[in-house]
Structures are given as C-alpha cells and as structure tokens.
Amino acid sequence: MSLLSELLTRARLALAKPQSHTGSGALQAQVSKTINDALVAAGLSPHPPSAPPQAEELPAQRPREDRPARGSNRAAKSTSLPGTFVEHSFAHAAGTRRYKLYTPSHYLADAQATSPLLLMLHGCTQSPDDFAAGTRMNELAEQHGFLVAYPAQSAKANHSRCWNWFRPGDQLRAGGEPALLAALAQDIAHHHAVDPTRIYVAGLSAGAAMAVILGATYPDVFAAVGSHSGLPYRAAHDMPSAFAAMGGRAVARAPVENVSAAGLPVTPLIAFQGDCDRTVAASNADTLVRHAIRAADLLSPERRVSTGEGTGRAYTRTTYTTAQGDPLIEFWQIHGAGHAWSGGSPSGSYTDAQGPDASAEMVRFFLQVRRREIRAAA
C-alpha cells in the first residue's frame, strides 16, 4: 500500500471512531492535517506535514467593499499583464468571501454587456493568486477579452481552504456555497459589462467538484462547466464518504437536478483527468462524464474520439455534440498524469507542464457556448 493510501485509510478509520471527547474544531484540524500529510506524501503540497497551511480567516460578516464605477481607474494594474487584478469582498446571506477579479486592458466598462465571465475555483490549500499563476488564465483573458474571478475559500469555512463539495448543505440550490458563488457571479455580471448568457465556471479538485455542483444546481446562471481532476455531483455526504469517493471506492449518487428528463436543462461540460491521479481516482471523471452523457442522451449526441500528445503526455479526447454540431461534452484523459493542472505553469502549485493546455482548451470550449437553455425533449 502506498503512503498516500495508508494516510487516507488512517483518516477514514479515525473519522469512523466516536469523537465524544473531540470538539468540532479539533476534529477539523485533525482531518486537515491528515489531508495535508497525504498531499505531501504524494508530492503535491509545498507545506510540511507538521504545519498544515493556514489562511487569514474572514470575519463572519464583512460588508462588500465599494466597487469602482464603470469607467473608473481605481483598480491597480496587474504586475505582469496590462489588465487589472484586484481583490474585492462579497457578502451574501450564505457567507462572505474575498475574490480577485482580472479585467483585461481592452475591456470597455461602458460598452454593451458583451464580455464573458469565468469563475475559477481553486483546489485545497490554494489561493486566487496561486491558481491564477498556475493556470495562466489571466493571460488567456487578456488575449480573448473575458473577465476572470477567483473566489477565495475561507479558512473559517474549511481549514484546508477546500470548497465543501462533500456537505449536503453545500450541494443544493437553496443555500450554502453554491448559492454564495452563483450570487457572486451574478453580482460581478451586474456591476460590469458582462453578457449574462456567457458566464462559465471551472475548477481544480475540490474546486472542480464545486464547479460541477454549480452546473447542476444553477444551469440558469452558468453556461458551461470545466472540471479538472474533480468528482461527480453528490459523490459524498460527509468526510469519510469524501475520502472513499476520492479513492474511487464509492458510487456517486445519481444527480437529481440535471439528469436526463423532459424539460431539464443540459449544462455543457469539459473535463480533464490524469489517469495516474493518486489523490482523486480517475474513475470519478468516468462517472462525471457518464452523468453528463445521460443528461444529454435525449439530444442524441454524436460521439467522436481522437488521440494526440501535448508537450510530452499523450491524451485521448472524446467529444459529444448535438446533431447540429453544438458542443455538449469533452473528456480529456491525460495518460501518465497525476493530480495537477494539465499544461499549467510551474509558478503555481498542482501543475503539470507536460500535458495539453487545459486552460486554452477550456476557453476554446467555453467561447463556443452560450446559455441557451438546451433542453432534453420528452
């Protein structure tokens, strides 16, 4: 058994024991330390096992900061790009989160609402700056003229700064993190010249799992979803089942909000997965794509398979389109890759420069898609 598997097994056993003398904070710290130890064992975390990553906790309620009016020059220039990369705060009934927003240099604040918006959800232990550097998404935003928002998970909400994709209260439309993140995207769109039919969400690992949840619960907000090394919708319901799902030892519950049924919308999906991922088993991507295919089944999608190589890693790409050629699903299986953003920059964590460029391919896919309420016929 690998050290990673041993650590994950130890965590599941510890969580399965009664915790009558352990407070919730101590238990969360124990779980976070175990997760961090496992990531270090897999060579995926820069933090030593004895020092889990810390982050400044947000206050329970913090008023949203005043935003620059359209056309204002208050925003600071990005250090490496001509656009601006500025931190904001967003308050909602479901909580308060900071986020960073990249606005390309040629964005016209007083123009018609034509710019796309991409919400990028980082993985555990990451930050908006780290995720932006590793994915190079700001560079693509500058090139293609879209806005990118990077919400920051709070250490108060999750000690390891993971999005809480495994909690039932954060898997539904009614509240929790999905409601917070969807409202954040809509708020940015309201205060900027954003096309409401071209709002997208993507993420890595826990962020990918939350992106999938947003696609399932808010298809009226998000036009498409990008998942990298993520998990299916409702794959877990607590920490022990989350570990089991990550290890590929659990069958995900069938989606209840975005399945193949008359009148339900279909949210286009592009998914990337390394087939040697030791943190999130590759079978999760298989299940995720299978759910997406089932959602689109009544649209009679056409399937095509191609193979190729990135800058060192081979891949298999499977696409599903409507009979009219509209994109529905893309599944990129990266051969030999682990738990890292394919084609990413080494200036960020959890990246693999050898693979095909996941960021560029996601942007290409997104810019083909508008929210058109694609629906399965009866």
N, C-alpha and C positions, 0 to 999 in steps of 0.2 A: 504494500500500500504506500502511495506517495505521501510525503509530509503534508501536502495540501489536503489530501483526502483524510489523513489522520486528524488534522486540525478541525476540519469541517465535521467529521464524525464526533469528535470530542465536544464540539459546540452543540450538536444536536442532542447528545446524551446529557450534557449539562442543563440544557433548556428543558429537557423532558423530566428532570428531577423536581420535586416540590421545592418551592422557593419561599417557604414560610418565614424565614429569617432574613430574607434579602429584599431590600427596598427596590422600587422600580428603577431608580437612578443607578443603583449599584449593579442591577441586572443588566441595564442598558450598557453600562461601561464594560461589564464583563463580555457581553456579546460583541461590542465594538472592538475590544482588544483581540478577541478570537478571530474576528473577520480580518483585522489588520495583520495579525500573525500569519493567517492563511495567505493573504496577498503578498506579504514579504516572502513567504516560503516559495511562492510561485514566481518571485522576482518581479512583482507588479506594483510594489509600493515603495516610495523612497523613504518612508518612515520606519525607524527601528521597531522591532516587536514590542519593546518595553515602553514605547512612547507613542500611543495612538494619536493620530492627527487631531489637533484642536482648531477650533474656529471661534471667532467672536460671536457670542450669542446675541441675537436680536432681541430687543425688548418685546414684551407681549403685544403691545400696541404702539406703533410709531406712525405718526401722520405722514401721508405721502408728501414728498418734497415738491415744491413748486416746480413745474416744468417750464422750460423756455417756451415762449410763444412761438408760433410758426414764423420762421424767418429770423429768429433771434440768433445771436452769435455767442451766447453764454457758454456753449459747450466747449470743452477743451479738445485740442487736436490729439489724434492718436499719435503715439510715439513713432510708429513705423509706417503708417498709411496716411493719405491725405484727408480721410474722413475723420469723424469724431467717435470716441469710445468713452462713454460717460456712465457713471454709476447713478442709479436712481433708487427710490424705495416705493413700494406699492403696498397699500393697506387694504384689506378685504375682510369680510366677516369671518372667513376661514383662516385668517392669519396675515402676517406681514412678512414680506421678503424683499431683500435687495436684488437688483439686477443691473447688468451692464448692457447698454444699447450701442451698437455700432451703426452709424449713419454715414453712407457713402458721400464722398465730396460733391458728386453731381446730383444729389437729392435736392429737389425743389419743394420746400415746405408749403408754399402757397399754390402749388400746382393741383391739378385734379388728382383724386385718390387712385394712383396707378402703380405705386411701388408695392412689391410683395414684402411680406414679413415672415421671417423664420425664427421660431422659438427653439433654442438649443438647450437641452437638459443634460448637465454634466453627470458623470458617474460618481461613485463613492470616493471620498477624500479629495475630490477635485474642486476647483473654483472656476468662476467665469473666465478669469484671465488665463488660467492653465488650459481650460478647454478650448478657448479661442486660439491660443498659441498652437496647441496640438492638432487641431482640425484645419487650421488656416482658413476658417470660414469667413473671417473678415476680409481677407484678400479676394475671395470669390464675390462677396457682397459689393466690394468696390468695383470689381470687374463687371458684374451683371446688374448692379443698381438696385439691390434689395436691402432692407434693414434686417439686422440680426439682434435678437435679445437673448441674453444668457441669465436666467434666474439663478440665484444662489440659494441652495438649501441651507437652512439654519442648523447650527449645532444643537440648538434647543429643540428643534423638531426631530433631529436624528444625529446622534453623537458622531457618527462617521460621515455625516453630510450626504447620506443616501436619500433619494426620494423614496417615500414609503409605499412602494408599489404592492407590498405584501399585506397591507392592512385593509380589511373590508371597508372601513370608513373612508379610505383613500382610493377606492375602486369604483365609486359611483358618481353620478352626475350631481347628486343633491348637495354635496358639500366636500369638505376636505381639500386635499391638494389639487385634485382635478378642477374643482370649482375655482380655486385660487388662481391656478395657472391659465385657465381659459379666460377668466376675467382680466388677468394681466395682459394677455394677448389682445383682447378686445379694447382695453384701455389704451394701449400703445397705438392701435389702429385708429382709435377715436381722436387721439392727440397728434397724429401725424397723417401725412398724405398716403395712406395705405389702402390698397384695394382689398376690401373685406372678403372677396372670393379667392384671394391668393395668400392665405395665412397657413403656414405649414409648421410642423413640429418634428423634431428629430432628437435622438439622444443616444448615449452610450451606457450599456449595462443597466444599472438601476434607472438611469435617465431614459434609456430606451424602453424599459418596461413601463415607465410612466407615460412616455410618448404614445405607446400602444393603448394605454388606458384612455388618454385624451382622444385618440382617434375613435375609440369605441363609444365613449360617452358624450363627446362633443363633435359629432360629424357635421353639425351646423356651423361650427367655428373653423375647424381645421380641414383644409382641402386635401391634405395627404400627410402620411406619416413616414418617417425614416427611423429604422431600428438598427442599431449596431450592437451585436452581442447581447441582445435583450431576451425577454421572456414573453410568453403569451399572456393575453388578458386573463386576469384572475387565476394565475398559476399557483398562488399560495394565499393563505389566510392568516398566517402568523409567522414568527421567526423560524420555528422548526420546519414548517412546511416550505418556507422560503429556501432554506438550506437544501431540503430534499429536491425542490424544483430546480435549483441551480445545478445540482448534481445529476439531473436527468432521471431522478427516481420517483417522480410524481407525474400523474396525468393531469394536465390542466383542465379546469372546469370549462365547459363549453361557454363561449361568450353569450351574453344574454341581451346585449344592446346593439350588436352589429353582426347578426348572423343572417344566413340566407332565409329570408321570409318576405312575404309580399309587403311592399311599402317601406321597408327599412333601407336607409342609405348605405352605400358601399363606399368606404374610405380607401382610396388607393394607398398602396404600401410598397416601400422599397426597403429590403432587409439585407444586412451583411452579417456574415458569421464565419469565424475561423473554425475549421474542422478539428483543430488541436487545442481548442479552448479548454483549459482545466479549471476555470472559475465558473463559467456558465456553459453547461454542456450543449453541444451543437444540436442535440435533439430538440431543444427549446425552439430554435429557429424553424426546424421542420414543422413543429406543431403550430407555431405562429403563422407560417405560410399556409399550412393546411386549413386553418381557420379562415384566412383571407380568401382562399380559393372557394371554400364553402359559402362565404358571404357573397361571392361574385358568381356562383355556379349558375344561377338562373339567367345570367347575362351571356352564357355560353362563351366563356373566354377562350381565346386561341392561344396555344402554348408553343413557345419556341425555346430551344436550348442551344447555347453556344459555349465555347471554351476559349481561353486565352491566357495570357500572362501579363502581370503588372510589371513592376520593376524588379522581378525576382520571384514572385509567387504566382503559381497557376491558379486559375479560378474557373468555376462553372457558373454561368449566368443563365437563369431561367426566367423568361418573361411571359406575362399573360396580358393580353389586350382584348378589348371588345372587338366585335366583328367590324367596327368602323375604324379600328386601329388606335383607339384611345387607351392609354396606359392604365392598367389596373394593379399589377403586381410585378415586382422584380425581386429575384432572390439571387444574391451573390454568395456563393460558397467559396471561401478563400482557403485553398489547400495548404496545410502546414502552418497556418496562422494560429496564434493564441488569442488571449483576451486583450485586444488592442485595436485602436482605430486604424483601419487599413489605409496606407498611403499617407499617414499623418506625419507631422514634424516632430523630431526629437526634442524640440524646445518645450513640448508639453508631455505630460505623463500618459501612460497607456496608449502608446502609438507604435505603429509598425510601418516603417517607411518602405518596406519591400513590396507591399501589396498594391493592388489597383487603388486609385484615388477615390475613396468612399465619398469624400466631401464633394468633389466635382461631379460624381455620378448622381449623388442625391440632388444637387442643384439642377442638373440637367433634367432629372425626373420631375422635380417639383415644378419647374418652369413650363412644363408641358401640361400641367394640371390646374384647372380652376374648380372651385367648389360649385358643382352644378347639380347637386342632389341626384347623383347617379343612383337609380333605384332598381332593385330586382323586381321583375314583373311577377305577377301571380301565376 
